[in-house]
């Protein structure tokens, strides 16, 4: 996005550009005026009726644009893309403006993306010296948020970048790092939870180990390659899952209401 420094009007907009001429990005939050968006839609549809359309594949970098011919009934497919069609038209007609924010931005496309996004929120709260965060100590590595109704044993070590939800229970000697513990979850004594999301009402047994794989801090991907297969780097336990005592779960996505009684790695557990 290239905008006017004074009026904030968008001068140039390209979706997924091949080169970078600006440090402004589209965060995906829009506010439209009806007197602008509907005329723009009509304008795009009218242009589609007078010339062939190119259909691109933004999710695949290796596919070229493909020509889409007319349908058998003589009508062209009326598929409108917000970013590529509508926003570009608004920019061309001088009706597109930006609201610039200096806050952090994080792309969230997978469930595991919640873990690095949570870390950004905690770090911002820590920099603002928020009273809602738990004070640092020998067993608290900031930033850490613990809900007032949660029960955390004083010998459990938490942090950095940990959020503990309402009524969650964390036992003695447990270790939790770079994770989200949702409400009513229980982590028993001496268990280890790293780079994971523990779902509502889930249970992690004593001496169990639930862990993902750390990814580079600047990376927006929460996937890794294991043995030639793409897997999630964040381990996720769905609602009311159970991990048995001394069981190890790594790089897995576990659907709700599953009990894991043996070690599992690099799998989607259905």
VOKOL-626502 format. One record per atom (N, C-alpha, C, O): x, y, z. Coordinates in pm, whole numbers, plus 32768, in hexadecimal, padded with zeros to 4 digits. Layout:
! residues N
XYZ/...
END
This chain:
! residues 270
80557F8A8000/800080008000/8059807C8000/80B580888051/803D80D87FA5/807F815B7FA5/801381C37FBE/7FB181CB7F74/802482128027/7FBE8274804C/7FF983008052/807283118061/7FA283638046/7FC983EE8055/7FE5840B80E8/7F9383EB813E/805784448104/80808459818F/802384B681DB/801984AB8255/7FDF85108197/7F8A857381DA/7EF7854981DB/7EB6854D8244/7EC385228169/7E3485008161/7E17846E817F/7DA4844A8198/7E808417817D/7E7383868191/7E2383428122/7DF782D08131/7E12838880B3/7DD083498040/7E2F82E67FFE/7EA583037FED/7DFA82727FD8/7E4C820B7F99/7E6C82357F0A/7E13824D7EB9/7EEC823E7EED/7F1982637E67/7F3381E97E10/7F2681EE7D96/7F59817A7E51/7F7B81017E05/7F6080887E5E/7F8980857ED2/7F1B80257E27/7EFD7FAC7E74/7F127F327E1C/7EDA7F297DAE/7F627ED37E4C/7F7A7E557E05/7F737DE57E6A/7FB27DEA7ED4/7F257D7E7E4B/7F1B7D097EA1/7F8C7CA87E81/7FA07C837E0E/7FD77C7F7EE9/80487C247EDC/80AC7C557E71/80C17C117E0D/80E87CC87E87/81467CFF7E24/81C67CAE7E1C/81EF7C6E7E7D/82067CB07DA8/82857C6B7D95/82F97CBE7DC9/83627C877DEA/82E97D417DD1/83507D997E08/83107DF37E71/82967E057E73/83637E2B7EC7/83327E7C7F37/835E7F0D7F24/83D67F2A7F1C/82FE7F667F1E/831B7FF57F12/82E480437F88/82EB80BE7F8A/82AC7FFD7FEA/82728040805F/82757FDF80D4/82737F6680C2/827A8017814D/82767FC381C4/81EB7FBB8201/81DB7F8C8272/81857FEA81B8/80FA7FDD81E4/80C17F5A81B1/80D57F36813D/80797F138205/803A7E9681DD/7FA57E9C81FB/7F777EEE824B/7F5B7E4681BC/7ECC7E3A81D2/7EB47DD58243/7ED57D608235/7E7C7E0382B3/7E637DAC8326/7DDD7D65831D/7DBD7D148374/7D8E7D8282B6/7D137D3682A1/7C9A7D6682EE/7C3A7D1B82FD/7C9C7DE18320/7C277E1A8364/7BF47E8E8310/7C3E7EEA82F0/7B737E8982EC/7B3C7EEB828F/7ABF7F2C82C8/7A737EEE8313/7AAA7FAB82A4/7A2F7FF382C2/7A0180348240/7A43808D820B/798F8006820C/795F8034818A/78E6808F819B/7892807A81F2/78DF80F58146/786781488138/7816810F80C4/784C80F1805A/7793810180DA/773F80C48073/774281127FF0/773780D77F85/775281967FF9/775381E57F7D/77D581D37F2F/77E182037EBE/7837818D7F6A/78B581727F24/78C180E17EF8/78E980C57E87/789F80847F51/78B87FF77F34/785C7FC17EC7/788A7F777E70/77DC7FE57ECA/777F7FAE7E66/77997FE37DD9/77957F957D7A/77B480657DC7/77DB80927D41/785B804F7D0F/786980357C97/78B880327D6A/79327FEE7D41/79157F617D12/794E7F337CAF/78BC7F1A7D58/78967E937D2F/78557E977CA5/78737E447C4F/77FB7EF77C90/77BA7F037C0D/78207F207BA0/78167EEC7B31/78837F747BC0/78E97F967B5E/793B7F1C7B36/795A7F097AC0/795F7EC97B98/79AE7E517B7A/795C7DEF7B27/79907DB57AC7/78DD7DDB7B4B/78877D807AFF/78777DB17A6F/78777D617A12/786A7E337A5E/785A7E6A79D6/78D87E537983/78CF7E32790D/794D7E6279C2/79C97E487978/79D67DB57953/7A087D9378E8/79A77D5D79AC/79AB7CCE798E/79577CAC7914/79757C4E78CB/78ED7CF77900/78927CD97891/78CB7D05780B/789A7CDA77A2/79327D59780C/79677D8E778F/79EF7D55776A/7A207D6D76FC/7A2E7D0977C4/7AAF7CCD77A1/7AC27C4B77ED/7A857C377855/7B187BEF77B8/7B327B7177FD/7B737B8A7884/7BAF7BF3789C/7B677B2878D9/7B9D7B347961/7C137AD77972/7C157A68793C/7C767B0479BE/7CE67AB079E4/7CD17A807A71/7CBB7ACF7ACD/7CD779FE7A84/7CC679C27B08/7D4E799A7B3C/7D9279477B00/7D7779D67BAD/7DF879B57BE6/7DE779557C5B/7D7879417C8C/7E54791D7C85/7E5378BB7CF2/7EB178EE7D5F/7F2578C57D64/7E8179467DB5/7EDB79837E17/7F1479217E7B/7F7B793E7EB9/7ED378AB7E8C/7F05784C7EEF/7F7177F27EB6/7FAC77A37F00/7F8E77FB7E34/7FF377A77DF6/805377FF7DA8/802B78427D49/80D077FF7DD0/813178577D90/815F78227D09/8199786C7CBA/814677A37CEE/817C77667C76/811A77607C03/813F77347B95/809C778A7C19/803977837BAF/802C780A7B6B/802178717BAD/802E78087AE6/801C78837A9B/7F8878A67A96/7F3378537AB3/7F6B79237A70/7EE1794C7A5D/7EA378FF79EA/7EE778DE7988/7E2278E079F6/7DDE788F7992/7D6C78DF7957/7D257926799E/7D5978D278D5/7CED79187891/7C6B78CD78A9/7C6378547894/7C05791778D5/7B8378DC78ED/7B257909787F/7B0779807873/7AF678AC782E/7A9F78CD77BD/7A1078DB77EC/79F178C37860/79BA7902778F/792D791177AE/78EE788A77CB/791B78247797/7885788B781E/783978127837/77E677EF77BD/77DB783F7760/77AB777677BE/775B774A774D/76E477A47735/76B877B376C3/76AF77E2779F/763A7838778E/765F78C7776B/7608791F7767/76E078DF7752/770A79647727/772D79C27797/77557A33777D/771F79967816/773C79ED7887/77C479CB78C0/77EA795678CA/780D7A3278E5/788F7A1E7924/787A7A0C79BA/781E7A4779F3/78CE79BB79FB/78BF79A57A8C/78D47A277AD9/79397A6B7AC6/78777A4A7B2F/787C7AC77B7B/78BB7AAF7C03/78787AB57C6A/793C7A937C02/79877A7E7C7C/79D67AFD7C99/7A2F7B227C4C/79B57B3E7D06/79FA7BB97D2C/7A567B9E7DA1/7A2F7B5C7E02/7ACF7BD17D98/7B307BC27E05/7B427C4B7E47/7B5E7CAF7E04/7B337C4F7EC9/7B357CCE7F10/7BB97D187EFA/7BBA7D8B7ECF/7C2A7CD47F18/7CAA7D197F11/7CD37D397E82/7CFD7DA97E65/7CC67CD77E28/7CF87CEB7DA0/7C9C7D437D4B/7CCC7D8F7CF8/7C1A7D3A7D5F/7BBB7D817D09/7B857E007D4A/7B947E6D7D13/7B467DF27DBE/7AFE7E637DFA/7B5E7ECD7E30/7B4E7F437E12/7BC17EA37E7F/7C1A7F077EBB/7C6C7F4F7E51/7C847FC87E5B/7C967F067DEB/7CE07F477D7F/7C8A7FAE7D38/7CBA801A7D14/7C097F8E7D24/7BAE7FED7CE4/7B9980687D3B/7B9580D87D08/7B8B80547DBE/7B7B80C67E19/7BF681207E17/7BEA819A7E1D/7C6C80E27E10/7CE781327E0A/7CEE81827D89/7D1681F67D8A/7CC781447D1A/7CCA818A7C99/7C6881FF7C95/7C7F82617C4E/7BFB81F47CE0/7B96825E7CE0/7BA682C07D54/7B4C83117D6F/7C1982B97D99/7C3983177E05/7BD683107E7A/7BBB83757EBB/7BA182997E93/7B4282897F02/7B7582247F69/7B2581E87FB2/7BF682137F70/7C3281AE7FC8/7C9681F58023/7CF382357FF3/7C8181E980A7/7CD7822A8108/7D0881C3816E/7CCB815A8180/7D7681E381B0/7DAF81888213/7DA681C5829E/7DAD823F82B0/7D95816F8300/7DA48195838D/7E23815083BD/7E2680D683D0/7E8B819D83D0/7F0E816483EF/7F1C814E8485/7EFE81A684D5/7F4A80D884A9/7F6280B78536/7FF480908549/8031805484F0/802A80B185BB/80B5809085DB/80BD80118630/812B7FE88657/804B7FD4864E/804C7F5A869E/80837EE5864D/80937EEF85D4/809E7E778692/80D17E00864E/80647DBF85FA/7FED7DD8860E/808D7D6F859E/80307D258546/80627C978539/80DA7C7E852F/80047C3A853A/80287BAD852E/7FC37B6784D5/7F4A7B7384EA/7FF47B1F8473/7F9B7AD4841C/7F6F7A548463/7FC37A088494/7EEB7A3D8468/7EB679C584AA/7E6679778443/7DF5799A8422/7EA2790C8412/7E5F78B783AF/7E47782A83E1/7DF877DF83A7/7E8A7805844C/7E79777F8485/7E5E778B851A/7E7677F48557/7E2B771F8555/7E10772085E5/7E9077378634/7E8F777B869B/7EFF76FE8606/7F7D770E864C/7FB1779C864E/800577BE86A2/7F8277F085F1/7FAE787C85ED/7F8678C8866B/7FBC79338686/7F28789286B7/7EFD78D58733/7F6F78DD8798/7F71793A87EA/7FCE78808795/803B788187F6/809A78F787E0/80B17941883F/80D2790C8769/812479858756/80D47A068762/810B7A6C878C/80537A04873C/80017A7D874D/7FEE7A9B87E2/7FF37B10880A/7FD87A348832/7FCD7A4588C3/804D7A8188FC/80487AD68955/80BF7A5588C9/813F7A8988F8/814B7B1F88DC/817F7B6A892E/811C7B4A8868/81227BD98846/80CD7C2C88A6/80F77C9788D2/80547BFB88C5/7FFE7C448922/803D7C4A89AE/80387CB289EF/80777BDB89DA/80B67BDB8A5E/812E7C388A63/81427C808AC5/817E7C3989F8/81F37C9089F5/81CA7D2389F4/820C7D778A32/815D7D4289AE/812C7DCC89AE/80FC7DF48A3A/81197E628A68/80B47D998A7D/80867DB58B05/80FC7DC58B65/80F87E188BC0/81657D768B4F/81DB7D7F8BA5/82237E048B91/824F7E428BF1/822D7E2F8B15/826D7EB08AF8/821D7F248B32/82547F8B8B57/81987F128B38/81427F7A8B71/81377F6F8C09/80F07FBC8C48/817E7F0E8C44/817E7EF78CD4/80F07EE18D09/80C77F1C8D6D/80A77E8B8CC4/801E7E6D8CEA/80177E258D70/80677DCC8D8C/7FB67E4E8DC2/7FA37E0E8E44/7F627D848E38/7F627D378E98/7F2C7D648DC3/7EE97CE38DB1/7F4C7C708DA5/7F267BFC8DBA/7FC97C8D8D85/802D7C238D78/80607BF98E01/80607C478E61/808C7B7C8E09/80C17B468E86/814E7B7C8E9D/81A07B788E42/816D7BAE8F14/81F27BE48F2F/825E7B788F1E/82467B048F3F/82D37B9C8EEB/833E7B3A8ED9/83737B078F5E/83707B4E8FC4/83A37A8C8F5B/83DD7A4F8FD3/843779DD8FA5/845179CD8F2D/8467798E9004/84BC791D8FE0/847178B78F8C/84AE786B8F41/83EC78B48F99/839C78518F50/834578918EE3/82F9784B8EA0/834D79138ED3/8301795A8E6B/836279A68E12/83A37A058E3E/836B797B8D94/83C179BF8D32/83657A168CDB/831B79E08C8A/83697A998CEA/83087AEE8CA5/831C7AEF8C0D/83897AD38BDA/82AF7B118BC5/82297B348BF8/81D07AB98C09/81D27A5D8BB7/81827ABA8C74/81257A4C8C92/80A27A888CC3/80A27AE48D16/80347A548C90/7FAF7A7C8CC0/7F6C7A038CFF/7F6279998CC1/7F3F7A138D7B/7EF679A98DC2/7E7079E28DEE/7E6B7A468E36/7E0479A38DC3/7D7F79D38DE9/7D6D79C88E80/7D9F79688EBD/7D287A268EBE/7D187A238F51/7CD979A38F86/7CF3797E8FF8/7C88795F8F36/7C4778E58F66/7C9A78688F4D/7C7377FB8F78/7D0C78758F0A/7D6178008EF0/7DAF77DB8F6E/7DCB782F8FC3/7DD2775B8F78/7E2077288FE9/7EA776F88FB6/7EAF76958F6D/7F11773E8FDD/7F98771B8FB1/7FEC7700902C/7FFB77569083/802476889034/807A766590A5/80F576C090A6/812E76DB903C/811E76EF911A/8190774C911F/8213771090EE/8270775A90D0/821D768B90E4/8298764D90B1/82937634901B/82F576038FE2/822476548FD9/821C76468F48/826276BD8F06/8252772F8F33/82AE76A28E9D/82F6770E8E58/82AF772F8DD6/829876D78D83/828C77AF8DC5/824177DD8D51/828D784C8D0A/82CD78A08D49/8285784B8C85/82BA78B88C35/833978928BEB/8378782D8C08/835D78E78B8B/831579618B65/829E79468B09/828D78D88AD6/824D79AE8AF6/81DE79AD8A96/817A793D8AB2/816278E68A5E/814179418B29/80DE78DD8B52/805F79248B80/806579868BCA/7FED78F28B52/7F6B79228B82/7F2078AD8BBF/7F1478438B82/7EED78C28C38/7EA3785A8C7F/7E14788C8C94/7DFF78F68CCE/7DB3783F8C64/7D2878698C64/7CE0784E8CE7/7D1A78198D45/7C5F78728CED/7C0F78628D66/7C0877D18D95/7BF877758D46/7C1477C08E17/7C01773F8E5B/7C6276D38E2E/7C4E765E8E4C/7CCB76F98DE9/7D3176978DC4/7D8176718E40/7D8E76C08E9E/7DB775F78E40/7E0375C58EB3/7E8B75948E80/7E9375438E24/7EF675C68EBE/7F7D759C8E9A/7FC175698F19/7FCB75B08F7D/7FEF74EC8F13/802274A98F89/80B374C98FA9/80F675148F62/80E2748D9017/816874A69049/81D274778FE5/81C4740D8FA9/823A74C78FD5/82AB74A08F82/829074A08EED/82E674778E9F/821D74CD8EC2/81FE74D18E33/824E75408DEF/827575A28E2E/8266752E8D6E/82AD75948D1E/825775B88CA6/823175618C57/823976398C98/81E776698C29/823076DE8BE8/8258773D8C2B/824076D68B64/828B773D8B1B/824C77518A91/822876F08A4E/824077D08A67/820D77F189E0/818D77A589C1/818277638959/812B77AF8A1B/80B1775E8A0C/803777AB8A3C/804178108A81/7FC377768A14/7F4277AA8A3F/7EF8773A8A85/7EE176D08A4C/7ED277538B02/7E8576F28B50/7DF877288B5D/7DE2778B8BA3/7D9976E98B1B/7D10771C8B1A/7CC576F48B98/7CF676A68BEA/7C4C77298BA7/7C02771A8C24/7BE376898C46/7BC976368BEE/7BE9766D8CC7/7BC975EA8D00/7C2D757E8CDB/7C1475088CF7/7C9C75A18C9C/7D03753D8C7D/7D51751B8CFB/7D59756B8D59/7D8B74A48CFC/7DDA74788D6F/7E5F743F8D40/7E6473E98CE8/7ECA74718D7C/7F50743C8D62/7F8474068DE7/7F9A74518E45/7F9773848DED/7FBB73458E6C/804F73598E8B/809A73918E3B/8077732A8F00/80FC73468F33/8169730F8ED7/815F72A28E9F/81D2735F8ECA/824C733B8E7F/823473268DEA/828872EA8DA7/81C473548DB6/81AD734E8D25/81F373C38CE1/821474278D21/820973B58C5E/824E741C8C11/81FA743F8B96/81D573E88B49/81DE74C08B85/818F74F08B14/81DD75608AD0/81F675C88B0C/8204754A8A52/825375AA8A08/821575C1897E/81F07561893A/820A763F8955/81DA766188CE/815A761588AD/815075D08848/80F876248904/807C75D688F6/80037628891F/800E76908961/7F8F75F688F7/7F0E762A8924/7EC475B78966/7EAA75518927/7EA375C789E5/7E5A75608A2F/7DC8758D8A35/7DA875F38A70/7D71753E89F6/7CE6756689E3/7C9375648A62/7CC075398ACC/7C1775948A54/7BBA759F8AC3/7BA375188B06/7B7D74B78AC4/7BBB75128B89/7B9F749A8BD4/7BFB74258BB7/7BDE73B58BE1/7C69743C8B72/7CC673CF8B53/7D2073B28BCB/7D3074068C24/7D5A733A8BCB/7DAC730E8C3C/7E3272DA8C08/7E38728C8BA9/7E9D73088C47/7F2372D78C29/7F5672908CA5/7F6172CB8D10/7F76720E8C96/7F9971BC8D08/802171DC8D45/806F72298D0E/803A719F8DB8/80B871B38E00/812D71818DAB/812671178D6E/819871CF8DAA/821271AF8D60/81FB71A28CC9/8252716F8C82/818B71CE8C9A/817171CD8C09/81B972438BC8/81E272A38C0A/81C872398B45/820D72A38AFB/81BD72C38A7C/81B1726F8A23/8188733C8A76/813D736A8A01/818B73DF89C7/819C74468A08/81BB73D0894C/821474378917/820974458880/81EA73E68838/822374BF8853/823374DB87C6/82C674F387A8/831D74CD87F7/82E075318738/83697550870F/837675E686FB/8325762186B3/83D876268738/83E776B78727/840676DB8697/844F76938652/83CE774B866A/83E9778085E4/842E780685F2/84247845865B/84747835858A/84B878B78593/8458792785B9/83E57928858E/848879848608/843279EF863D/83F37A4285CE/83817A6E85DC/843A7A578560/84067AA984F5/83B17A5E8491/837E7A9A8432/83A079DC84A4/8355798C8444/82C079928461/8297799084D5/826F799A83F6/81DE79988406/81A6790C83EE/812C78FA83ED/81FC78AB83DD/81CF782283C5/81D477D38447/823377E08495/816D77838460/816D772A84D4/8174769984A6/8142763F84E9/81B276838433/81C475FD83FD/825975DF83F0/82AA763A83DB/827C756083FA/8305753483E7/830374B78390/829A747B837B/83777491835D/83837418830C/83C673AC8360/843673BD838F/8380733D8372/83B672CA83BA/83B37251835E/834872258332/842A721A8342/843471A582EA/83EE71BB8265/83AC7162822F/83FD72358230/83C2725481B0/832E727381B2/82F172868149/82F17279822A/826272918237/824D73148284/8290732C82E9/81F273678254/81D373E58296/817573CC830B/8109739582F9/819E73F58383/814D73E283FB/814874658448/819A74BE8432/80E6747084A3/80DA74E684F7/814674E78562/8161748185A1/8184755A8576/81EB756585DD/81B0757C8667/81F4756886CB/813175A5866D/80ED75BB86ED/80937544870A/8041751D86B7/80A375098780/804A749B87A8/7FCA74D587E1/7FCC75308833/7F59749D87B6/7ED674D087E0/7E82745C8814/7E6E73F987CE/7E527469888E/7DF1740B88C6/7D68744C88C1/7D5574B988F7/7D08740A8882/7C81743F887B/7C3A74358901/7C7874178967/7BBA744F8901/7B6C7452897B/7B6773C989BE/7B4D7363897E/7B8073C88A41/7B7373528A97/7BC272DB8A62/7B90726B8A5D/7C3E72F58A3A/7C9A72898A17/7CE6725D8A94/7CF172A88AF5/7D1A71E48A8F/7D6671B18AFF/7DEB71798AD2/7DF1712B8A72/7E57719F8B15/7EDB71688AFC/7F03711A8B79/7F0971538BE6/7F20709A8B69/7F3E70458BDB/7FC170678C1E/801270B28BE8/7FD570308C95/805270448CDE/80C770118C8A/80C16FA78C4D/813370608C89/81B1703D8C47/81A370298BB0/81F66FE58B72/813D70638B74/8128705B8AE3/816370D88AA1/815771478AD5/81A270C38A2E/81DF713389E4/8191714C8964/817A70F08916/816771CA8950/811E71F388D8/816B7267889A/818072CE88DA/81947257881C/81E572BF87DB/81B272DC874F/819772808701/81A4735D8730/817C738B86A9/80FC7346867A/80F67311860B/8097734786CF/8019730386AF/7FA3736486BD/7FA873C48709/7F3B73488671/7EBB738A8682/7E58731E86AA/7E3F72C0865E/7E21732A8722/7DC772C58758/7D3A72FC875D/7D207361879F/7CDE72BB8717/7C5472E78716/7C1372D0879E/7C47728387EF/7BA1731187BA/7B64730A8840/7B41727C886D/7B297222881D/7B41726D88F1/7B0F71F58935/7B6271788917/7B2C710A8910/7BE571888906/7C3D711688EE/7C9570FF8968/7CC3715E89A7/7CAC70818988/7D08705B89F4/7D84701D89B7/7D7C6FBA896E/7DF7705689D5/7E76702689A0/7EBF6FD98A0D/7EE370108A74/7ED36F5889F4/7F116F028A58/7F9A6ECF8A2E/7FD96E828A76/7FC96EFB89B7/804E6ED58989/808D6F4C8942/80486FAC8920/81106F46892D/81576FB488EE/81296FC8885E/81146F678814/811A70478836/80F0706887AE/814270E0877E/8156714087C9/817270DA8701/81BC714A86C7/818F71618637/816E710485EE/818F71E08610/817772088584/80F771CB854B/80FA718B84E2/808871DF858F/800B719F8563/7F9471F9857E/7F97725185D5/7F2A71E18532/7EA7721A854E/7E5171AA8585/7E3771478540/7E2671B98601/7DE2714C8648/7D4C71648641/7D1971C3867E/7D07711085F7/7C77712285E1/7C2570BE8631/7BAA70BF8629/
END
